[in-house]
Amino acid sequence: MKAYLLLEDGTVVKGKGFGAEGVKFGEVVFTTAMVGYPESLTDPSYNGQILIMTYPLIGNYGVPSKEIRENGIPLHYESDKIQVEGYVISKLMRPSHWASEMSLDKWLKKEEIPGIEGVDTRALVKKIREKGVMMGALAMGDYDGEELEKIMEKVGKLSYDEANFVDKVTPKEIIIHEPKKVDTTVVVVDCGVKYGILREFLNRGFRVIRIPYTYDPIKAFEEFNADGIFLSNGPGNPALLETLVEKAKAVIEYNVPTMGICLGSQILALADGGEVYKLKYGHRGVNKPVKDLKTGKAFVTTQNHGYAVKPESLNEFKVWMINLDDKSVEGIYHPNKPIIATQFHPEASPGPLDSTWVFDLFAKLIKGDAHGF
């Protein structure tokens, strides 16, 4: 089956289709991760995007079972479904792995997501690095020139930055996860939380109360007699979430032990009166170097974000960590309140485990044991 990737700059790339027939639109981005395509595809932060893999061989270990679980949460998935709009790879491999339930092709068909292979992903990534991320469409099937022109016209009218994708990934009602032994209760403002984050909390004895992003976190904190609040990762432009920013202001004022990751970090920065800006092509991969300015230590992190915080715009918050490649903000903290946030993903599934200590620090902040932080 034929497939086409159309970019807003007029580029049309022809390849071989896999997955589901049809047309999907989204912001075209890339990740440098070599492994972990089930986790990447199901990461809610990719909602509304067409994902390019820079690593050339994808699909070689198939698709794992959702029944492989840890504390009741699927171990190899970041949500219950594929979140990307389309998938762009260089070569689709035949799967061979004891835990594989199906091929990548079959999985994408099942979830109605189109894919394209047999394209020069290196050339596409070079284009995005030079021009920046752009809107695009992935069309799988037999389309003539006139049909492709109509698809391209639609691409030119779309904007990723003006759509609220959190609405699509937040839960409709409160969800509760109980560990085997409850030590602490945390309210998770779910903007598209990754399952890896839930696993980290549950492994540490946290009872997790997942609330829709429209729900009042302070109300939930009191209702469930919680010990802390967590603002999750999620897709889209944080500046559109004005109501959530107002709620985050109340959380800061309330002096609750609080942690944010990715979008959650940006929301806390906006609540502090800070500003965010869009990165040219984002940080997406599992090999991003970060430096902790408080300790001077550096470590490797997993990242998936297209926006960053302007450090000079922060008021009460301080810069905690920076990206060693471009010096952008990778972490913030409040010097007088138990509030921390990282732009990267310390749960790292898949990826380096260098930064899982951030969850331990949050647990210490909740208990009042993080002396000298």
N, C-alpha and C positions, 0 to 999 in steps of 0.2 A: 504493500500500500504506500502511495506517495504521501509526503508530509512537507509542510512549508513553515518556516519561521519568518515572520514579517516584522521588521523593526520600524519605528516611527521616522527614522532618517531615510526611509525608502529602500533599505536593504531587504532583499528576499533571498532566503537560503533554502535550497531544496535538499531533502533527504529522504530517508526511509522511515515510514511510520510504524509505531508500535503502541500498545495500549488501546484507547477508545477512539473511534472516529468522531469528527466534529471540530468545532472551532472554540478556542478559549482565549481570553484576553488577560493581560496582566503586565506588571512592571518586570522587565527582563533583568535578572540579577545572576551572579555566579558565586559558587563556593569553591574553596580550594581543598576541602576535605577529601581524603582519599578513600575513606571507609564511612559506613554509617548511613547509607542511603535510605533505609527504612525510617531511621530517626529524623533525617532531614526532610523527607517527604511528608512526615506526619507532624512536623513542628508548626504550631499555629502561627508563629511569627512570619511564616512564608505565605500566609493566606493572601491572595490577590497578586501573587507573583509567579512568573515563569522562571524556573530554576535551571541554570546551566551548571553541569559538573565539569570541573577542569581536569579531573583524573580521567584517563581515556577508557578504562575498562570498568563497566558498571553492570551489576546483576549477577556476578559470579557466585554469590552465596545465596541467591534466591530471596525468598520472603519468609521470615521466621513466624512461628506460631504465636498468637496473642495469649495462648494459655501458659506460656512461660512467664511466670509472674514473681514479683517481689512485693510482699505486703499487700497483695491483691491488685497491684498495678502492673500492667504489661511491661516486661523488662526491655523489649527492643523497639518500643514505640513511644512517641511523645504526645500522642492523642489517639482518638478512636478511628481516625480516617486520614486519608491523604489530603493535605491542605494546599499544596501548590496547584496552580491553574494548568501548568504544562511542564514537561520535563525534557531537557535537551542534553543528549550525551553523544560521545564519539562512537562507542561501540557497545552494543548490547550483548552480554555474555550468556552462555548456557549455564544454568545454576548447578552447583554441586556442593551440598552441605547437609549434614545429618539433620539439622533443625529446620530445613526449608520445607515449607508447605506448598508453595507454588512459585512460578517464575514471576519476575518483575513485570513482564508483558501481560500476564494473566491478571496480576494485581491491579495494574492500571486500567485494564479493560473492565474489571469488576467494579472499580470506583469511578468509571467514566472520565478518566483523565487521559488526554492525548500525549504521546511522546514522539520524539524525533531522534533518529540515530544516523550515523554515517555523515556527520557534518564536522567541519573543522572548528572544534570548540576553542582551540587556542586562538584562532583568528577572531572569534566572537568576543572572547575575553579581552583581547588587545583593544578591540573597538570600544568596548564598554569602559575600559580603563582610560582610554584617551578622550572619549566623548561623554562619559558618565552613563548611569543607568537610564533606560528609556522604556517607553511603553512598547508593547508588541503583541503579536497574536501567534498562536500555534494552531495551524489548520492541518488536520489529518484526513486525507481522502482525495478524490479526484476533483480538482478545482481548475476551471479554465482561467485565462487571463482577466476576463471581465469580473469574475467572482473574486479573484484575488485583489483586484483594484478596489472593490467595495469593502473588503475586509480591511485594506490599508487605510481607506477613508475613515473607517470607524476608529482604527488605532489612533489616528491623528486627533480625534476628538476626546480621547480619554485622558484622565489624570489620576495617578495613584495617590498623590498628596491630598486630594480633595475628598477622598472616600473614607468613611468610618468602617474599617474592617473588624474592629473589636466587637461590634454588634453581631458579627457572624460567628465568632468563636467563644464568646462568653456564655456560661451556662444560663439556662432559663430560670432555674431555681437553685436554692442552696443545696450543696452536696457535702456530705460529711464522710471523712475517711478516719477509721479508728486503727491505731497500731495495736500490737499484741499487749503492750503495757504502756498506758498513758502517763506521760511525765509533764507535758506542757500542752496548752491549746493555742493554736495560731489561726487567725482569720486571714484567709488568702483572698485578696481582691483579684478575681480571675478575669484577666484581660486576654486569656489564651495561654494559660499556664502549661508549661511542659511537664510531662509525667515524671521526668528525671528529678524535677524540683520536689514533687510530691513524695517520691521515693526517699529523697534525702531527709525530708522532715519526718516521715514515718519511721525510718531507720533510727532516728534519734528520739523516738518516743513522743513525737508531736501529734496531737489530735488535730486534724486539718478540717477547717470549716471553709469551704469554697463558696464565695458569694458572687453573684453577678456584679459587673463593674458599676451598675446603676444603683446598687444597694448601698446604704450608709454603713461604712466600715466601723464607725464608732458605735452605732446602734448594735451591730453584730457583735462587736467586742464586749459590750455590756450584756447582751442577751445570752451569750454562750460563756460568760465569765472567762474570757480569753486572757492570755498573757502577752500576746504580741500581735502585730499586724504585718502582713506581707503584701507588697504590690508586685504583681507578676509581670512577666514579659508579655508581648503581644504584637500584632501587626499594625502597620499604618503610621500616620502622622500624629505624634503626641499632642501637638498644638490644637487638634480638633476636639480633644477630650476635656473641654472647659469645665464641665460639671465634676468630673473626677478630680481635676486639679483643685477645685474648691473643697472637695471632700478631703483631699490630701493636706490642704492647709489646716483643716480642723484636726487631723491626725497629728500634725507637727505641734500644733498649739496644745493638744491634749497630753503631750509628753509620753506617748505610748512607745514601748520598744518596737521599732519598725525597721523593716528591711525591704529593699527594692532590687529587682534585677531587670536590666535592659529597659524596656518601656517603663517599668516601675521606677527606675532610677531617673529617667527623664521627667516623669510626672512629679517626683519629689523636687527636682530642680526647678520646674515651672512653678510649683507651689511656693518655692522660696523666692519667687520673683525673677528667676533666671530665664535664659533663652536657649532654644535649641536651633540647630541648623542641619541641613541635609548634607551628608557626605557625598562626594562625587560618585563613588561606586560602592560605598559601604564596607563593612568588615564582616566577612562571612567565611569561616573556616575553623580549623581546630589547632592552629599553630601560631596564634597571635600573641606576641610578647607584651607583657604588662609589668610595670614597676610600681611597687608600693612605696609611696613617698615618705611614709611614717617609719618604715623599717629599712628602706633602701634595698629590699630584696626584689628580685625579678622572677617571673614564672611564666609558663606557657598556658594560654587559655583558649577556650572555645567561644566563638562569637557569631552573632547573627543580627546585625542591626544596620540601618541606613541613616540614622540620625545621631547627633552627638550634642553635648551640652557646651555652651560657650563658657569657659572658666571665669572670664572677667565679669560675667553677668550675675554670678552667684552672690548672695547677700550674707545670710547666716551660715550657710553650708560652706565647707572647705573641700578643696580637691584632695582626694585620698590616693588615687592611682592614675597613672597615665599610660597611654599606648606608646611603646618604644619605637614604633615605626613612624608615626606621624604626630606624636605628642598630644593627641586628643584625650579628652577626659574619659577614664575607665572606672572611676569610683569616686563617690562623694560621701561625706559624713558630717554630722552636726557636732561641733566641739563641746556643746553643753547638754545635749540630749542623746538618749540611746537610739540613734538613727544612723543606719549605714545603707549604702546602695552600691551595686556594681553594674557597669555597662555590659560586662562580659557574663558568661554563664558558668558559675562555679560548680554546678552539678555535672557538667561535661559528660553527656551521654549521647554519642560517643566522644572521646577526646581525652585530653590530659586530666589527671586527677590532682594536679598541683594546687588547685584553689578551693577544694571542698572544705577547707578550714574556715571559710567565710560563714558557713552554716553553724560551725561550732562557736564562732565569735558571736553570732546572733543569739544562740542559746545562752551564752555567758551574759550578754547584755540583758536578756530577759530576767536572768537570775540575779543580776547586779554584781556579777563576778568579773566583769571585764575591766579590772582596775588598770588605770594608766593608758587606756586606749585613746 
